[in-house]
C-alpha cells in the first residue's frame, strides 16, 4: 500500500527548535562563556573522536583545538541538523534507551552552537581533558576475534561500468560447533563495497532450508558488527560454508577487495540461554515499491510474530531517496505502539540501533510488526540523485529498497511470562 504525504517541514522546524534548547542534563552555566577546552573538547571526546582522529577514513581529525577550529561553523551546522554524530532516531517517540547511543543531547548541541557563535574561543589550555588514545583503524570493533573467515579469492573491480553483484565463498574451519557472541564484517577496500550479506550454508541444514543458506550477518557503511546481549548467541556449525553476497561499484580505477568476517565465541562448552535470529521485514512483493518523480511516498510492510519474541536491535535499510522509517507493534488488543522511528535516514550510515536490556520489546505471539517507510523523491532531498526520475525496488544505489533488519529472540511461554513479570517488577521499583 502506498500513500503520498505532504511536506515534513514541521518536523525539520521542531528539530531546529530542539537543537537550540538546552536539555535538563546540560551542566553548562548559560551565563558563562563556552570554551573549547572546558566545554567542547569533552563532547567531541565522547561522541566524535572515535571516528575523527588521525589515521581513519573520516575527512578530518577533531582531537585538538588547532584541528577543530577551521571546521567550527561546519560542525555547528552538522550537529544542529543532527547529521553528526550519525544517529538518526526521532528522540521524541518510541524507545529512548540504546546500548550504542552516540547522539548529542540538546544541551550539548546548544553548547556547541553557543561556542561557535561566540567566535569559537579556545579557553584555558589547563581545562583540556587528557587526550584519548585510539586503537588502529584496522582493529575490530568487537575486539580481538577468535576466528576470521576471508573470501577465497581476490576480487578485481573494473575502473568504470555498471555495479557488479557476485557470490564469493569462505570455509569455516572449526572442529566443533561454537556459539557466536559477536561478529563483524570488514572489506579490505570499503570504497568499492556497497554491501556484503553473509549466509551460512550448513552441512546438515534442516529440510526446506534454501540451498543458498540462511542469513548470518550484513555489512554496510556505518554498521559496526553485531554484539549480542548477555547469555544470547547464534550457533556456528563446524563444516559450514559461508556465502558472501557482494555488491561492488566502480570508482574510476581498478580496485581489489577481499572481505573478512570475524567471530567472537562463548567459551567452549558454554551454550547461551537465548538464540538470536536476524529477521528482515520488507514490503512484499518488492515490485510494489514505486516512487514517482517529485513525490514523497509512504510504503508499508507487515510481519506477524508466530512466537513470543524479544527484539534486541532495529536497523532500517533504504537507499538515497529514503527519508524515514518507523517500526510499530500492533498489539493483540488492536492498539498500536511505536517501537523506534528514524526521521532523518542517511544512506551513508546504516546504523544498527541496539535496545538497552531493560527496554527491549517483549511481544507475545500474534503481535504484528508494522514497518512504515518514507521515500522523498523531490529536490528537497539533498541526497536525491534525480527527482525527475521514477524509482522502484532495485539493488543499485540509484534504485531503492525498503526493509528493516531485526535481531529477534524467540521465547517459550514460561520464559516470556517470567521476563514480562520481571520487567513489571522493575518498573514498579522506586527510582533512586
N, C-alpha and C positions, 0 to 999 in steps of 0.2 A: 504494500500500500504506500502511496506517495501523497503528500500534502504540501503545497507550496506555502511558505510562510513569509511574513514581512521582514522588514529590516530589524537587525539586532542592535541598533544604535543605542537603545536604552540600556542594554547590558554593558556596552562599552562605556557609557557615561557613569554607570554605577561602579565599574571597575576603577575609573579615574578618581571618583569620589572617595572610594575606599582606600585607594593608594595614597591619597593625600591626607588621610586621617590617622592619627596615632592610635594604636590599639591599647588595650588595658595593660599589656605586658611591657609597653615601652618604658624603659628606665631613664631615658634621656630627659633632662630638665629642659623644657621647651623655651625657657628664658635664657639659657646659656648658649654659647657658641658651639656648634658641632664641628669637630675637627677629625681629620683623617686618623691621627694616631690614637685618639681616645675612643672614637665612636665608630668610624667607618671600617678601619682595619679589622676589628673583631667580627664584624658582619661578613666581610669578604673571606676571612679565615673559615667561618662556619659553613658558608653556603656556596662559595665561588672558587676558592683556590685549589680545591681538589682536582678541578679541570684546568683552571687558569694558572699554570705555573710552567716554568721553563721545561722544554722537552716534550710537551704534549701537543696534540693537534689543535688545541684552542688557538684562536687568532692572536691572542696577546696574553702575557703573564700579568697577574694582578697581585703580586706579593709585596711590592714596595710602593712608597709614595711616588717615586720617580716613574715607575711603570704605570701607575693608575692615573696620575694627574692628566696626561694628554687625552684620556678617554672619559673624563668626568661627565661631560654632558651626554655622551652616548650611553654611559652606564645609567644615568638618571632616566633617560628615555626608555631603556630596556626594562628597568625594574618597575617603573611606573606603569608601563603597559603589561607588566607581568610576563614579558617574553623571557626574561632571565631572573633567577635561575630557572631552567626548564622544569616547570611544574604547572600543569595546565588545568588543574581541577578548579571548579567553581566551589569556593570555600564556604558559600552561604547555604549549601544544601547537602543532604546525604551524610555519609560517614565522614568524620573530620580527623580521625587519627590514623596515621600510616607509619609503618616502620621506617620507610625510606624518604620521609618528607624533607625535601631540601629547600622548600619555599621560604620566602621572607615574610615576616609579619607586617601588618600595616604600619606599625611603629618603625620598623627597620627601613621600610620604603620611604616613609616620611623623613627619617633622619638623613638618608642619602640625598633626598631631594633638597632638604634644607642646607646640607653641606655644599652641594653644587651651587645652589642659588646664592650662597654667601661667598662664592669665589673659590671653593674647594681648598680651604686652608689646611696646612699640614699639622699645625699644633705642636705641642711639645714632644720631641722625639722620645723622651723618657716615658711617655704614656703608651708607647707601642707595645703590643703583646709580643712575647717571644715568637720568633719565626717558626713556622711549621716545617717539618721535613716530609718528603714525599717519596714513595717507592717508585721505581722505574715505571714508565707508562706501559711497558710490556708486561708488567706483573699482573697476575689475575686478580680481579676484584673479589672473587670468592675466597682468596687465599691460596696457599700452595696446594695444587691438586694432587690427588692420589693416582690418577690415571688421565692420560690425554690420548685422544684418537684424532689422527690427521688424515685428510683426504689422500688417497693412494697415489694420485698423480698431480704434477704441477699443471695448473690451468693457464693458458695463454689467451689473453683477450686482445682482439684486433684494435687498431688505433681509432677507427671510425666505422659506424654501421649500426644496425638495429641492436636492441637488447638481446641477450642470449640467456636462455634457460637450459640448464643441464643438470643431470643427476651425477654426482660423484659419490664415492663409497669409501668406507673405512671399516677395519675389523676391530672388534672389541676383544682384546687379548686378556681374558680373565680365566682363571682355572676354577672359579666358583662364582655363584650368584652373589651380588652385592647390592646393598640398599644405598641409593643416592641421597646425600644430604644437601648438596648444592651442585649446580652445573652452570657452565658459561661457555659461550662460543666466541672465538676470535678469528676473523680472517687475517691473513698476513698482509693484505693490501685492501683496507676497507674502502678506499676511494673508488673502487670499481664494483663493490658489492652492494646491491640494493637490499637483498635479504638472503638469509640462509635458514631453511627449516629442516631440522634433522628428524628422521624417522627411524625407529628401531624395528629391524626385521629379525624376529626371534626364531631360534632353531625349532621350537616346539609350540608355535603360536596356536591358540585355540581355533577350532574350525570357524570359518567365517571372517577371520582376520584378513584384511587386504594384503595382497602379496607385496604391495609397496611399503608395508609396515605401518606402525602406529606412531603418531606424533610424539616426539620426545621433548624438543626444545626449539626455540626460534631466536634468530638474531636479526636485529635491525638497528640502525643508528640510534643511540641513546638508551639501549637496553643493556643492563649490566648483569646479566645472568639471573638465575633463579636460586634463592636461598630459602629453603623450606622451613616452616615453623617447627618448633620443638616437637620431637617424637613423631615427625612426619617425613615421609620419604617416598622414593619411587624405585622399583626393582629394576636392576640391570642384569640380565641373564648372561652367563658365560656362553660364548659362541654366537652372540648377537652380531649382526652386521648392520652398520649404520648407513643410511641413505641420506646424503646431503643434497637437498633440493636447492640449487643455487640459481640466483638471478644476478647476472652481470650487466654492466653498461660501459660503453666506450667513453674514454676521456681525452682522445686526441693523440695518444701514443700507445705503443704496445706495452701491455702490463701483464704481470704474472700474479698468481694467487694460489695459496693452499689454505684450507680452513681447518681449524682445530677446535674440538670440544673438550673441555676439562671437567673432571668429576671429582668431588669430594664425597667420601663414603662414610657411613656409620662404621664403627669397629666391626671386625669380623665376628659373626655370630649374633650381632645385635639386629633385631627386627623391630623397626619403629611401629608404634601403635596404629598410626594412620597412614594410609596410602593415598597420595595425591595424583590427580589426573589433570592434563591440560585439555580443556574443552573449548572449541571455538563456537561462537554463536554468530550467525550471519543471516542476512536476508536470503530467503530461498523462494524461487530459484534466483541465481545471481543475475539472470538477464532482466529481472525486474528493476535493477538499479539503473535509473535513467535520469540524467542531469542535463536538461536542455540549456541552450545558451542563455546567458543573462538572467538566470533564475537562482533562487535559493530553494532547495528541495529537502523534504523530510522523507526518510525511509525507515520502516520498522522491521524488526525481526523478533522471533519468539522461540523460547526453549522451555519445555516442561520438564521439571525435575521429577524423575520416576522414583527417586530415593531421597531420603533425608540427606541434607548436604550442609557442609561448612565451606564458605567461599573464602579463599585465602588471598587472592590477588585479582586485579582487574586491569586489562591492558587493551585500550582501543587501537584499532588499525584502520586507517583510511589513507588516501593519497593527498595530492596537493590541493584538491578542492574541498577536502574535509575541513569542517569548521567546529563541530561539536558532537559529542556523543553522551547519552545518558543511559544508565542501566538501572532499571527499577524492578521491584518484585511485585507481582500481582498475587496477593495472599489468598488463602482459601476462603476467607470471608468477603472476597471481592473488593477489598481495599488495596490501595497501591502505596508503595514506599520507595522513594528514590534511594538507591544504594550509593551510587557515585555518578558525577556528571562532569565531563570535560567541556568547558565552554569556550576554550581558545586553542583547539588542537593545532599542533605543528608537526607536519610530516617529517621534519628533520630530527624529531626526538620521539622515539617510540618508548614510552615510559611504562613500566610495569608497576602499578600502584599496589603496594603490599599492605593489607589491613593490619593494624595493631591487634594483638591477640585478644584483647578484651572487647573488641568491637567487630570481629569477623562475623559476617552474616550467618546466622543459623536458620535454615529454611526447611520446613517439612516437605515430604514428598507431595507432589501435586502443585507446588508453587510454580508459577510461570515467570520466567525471567524475560523481561521486555527490553529490547535494545532499540533506542531511538537515535538515528544518525541524521546530522545536518550537513549538507554539502552546499557550498557557496560558489556558484559559477558566474560571479559578477566581477566587475572591475574593483569593487570594494575589497575583494580578497586579494591582498598583495602577493600571495604565493600562486595565484591562478595563472597557468601558462597561457591561456587564451580564452577569455569569457565569451567569445563569439563561436566557440567550438562545442558541439554536442559531446557529452561524455557518458560512458556507461562502464559496466564491470570490465576489468581487464588487468593483466599482470604488469603492464608498463606503468611507469610513473605518471605519464600523461593520461592514462586511463584512471579509473578509480576503483575503490573497494569499500566494503562496509562490514566489519566484523569485530568482535571483541573476544580476546583470549581470557579464559578464566582458569585459575588453579582451584580445583574442586576436590574436596574430600567427602566421600560418601560415608554415611553413618547408619548403623543399625538402630532400631527403635530405642533400645535401652541406653545406648551411649548418647543418642540425640537428646533424650529426656534428661539425662544426667547433666549434659552441657548446658541445656536451657535452664535447668534449675540452678546450677552454679552461677550462671550469668545473672539471674534474677536476684540471687542472694547477694552477689557482689554489688549490684546496682542499689540494693536496699541499705547497704552499709553506709554509715555517716562518713562524710568526707572530712579529712583532717583539716 
